[in-house]
Amino acid sequence: MIGLSIIVKLSRPVWGLTATIKLSATSKHIFSAEKRYIERLSGEPLTDTASIPNDNLEALFELGQQSRQGLKDFIEGFAAPSWDILKDFEFVGWSLKATPKKIIIHVLTTKYVTGPSLQLCFA
């Protein structure tokens, strides 16, 4: 992970740094959304990830590890009859009605479709 931070700091602004920061921002968005969905489903307060800088890849991937662990813990501990109960979710400026099953499928789809391509970009 240390090498990734060096790449961000030494890349040329025209392509390297700009592209790396955009990928970092995308990673941060995915990890933050994943973490917040689990927090919403669990009735926990939402984590504010605004303080994590986009160019600190170690912190971003730590957030990713935390969100993945939270997802794993949630799936393992969630009661089977509750997966299909429709719930209301409030977001900034909009709301959503969905089952926990639908939310988790969305999170997993994002994780397994977008996640590997982001990891390749940081490799």
KACORGI-V232087 format. One record per residue. N is the residue number from 1. RES is the residue in one letter. PHI is phi as a letter, one per 30 degrees, with the letter a starting at -180 (999 if undefined). Layout:
n	res	phi
N	RES	PHI
N	RES	PHI
This chain:
n	res	phi
1	M	999
2	I	d
3	G	e
4	L	d
5	S	d
6	I	d
7	I	e
8	V	d
9	K	d
10	L	c
11	S	d
12	R	d
13	P	e
14	V	d
15	W	b
16	G	e
17	L	d
18	T	e
19	A	d
20	T	d
21	I	d
22	K	d
23	L	d
24	S	d
25	A	d
26	T	d
27	S	e
28	K	d
29	H	d
30	I	d
31	F	d
32	S	d
33	A	d
34	E	e
35	K	d
36	R	d
37	Y	d
38	I	d
39	E	d
40	R	d
41	L	d
42	S	c
43	G	i
44	E	c
45	P	d
46	L	d
47	T	d
48	D	c
49	T	c
50	A	d
51	S	d
52	I	d
53	P	d
54	N	d
55	D	c
56	N	c
57	L	d
58	E	d
59	A	d
60	L	d
61	F	d
62	E	d
63	L	e
64	G	d
65	Q	d
66	Q	d
67	S	d
68	R	d
69	Q	d
70	G	d
71	L	d
72	K	d
73	D	d
74	F	d
75	I	d
76	E	d
77	G	c
78	F	d
79	A	d
80	A	e
81	P	d
82	S	d
83	W	d
84	D	c
85	I	d
86	L	d
87	K	b
88	D	c
89	F	b
90	E	c
91	F	b
92	V	d
93	G	i
94	W	a
95	S	b
96	L	b
97	K	c
98	A	a
99	T	d
100	P	e
101	K	e
102	K	d
103	I	d
104	I	d
105	I	d
106	H	d
107	V	d
108	L	d
109	T	d
110	T	d
111	K	d
112	Y	c
113	V	c
114	T	d
115	G	e
116	P	d
117	S	d
118	L	d
119	Q	d
120	L	d
121	C	d
122	F	d
123	A	d
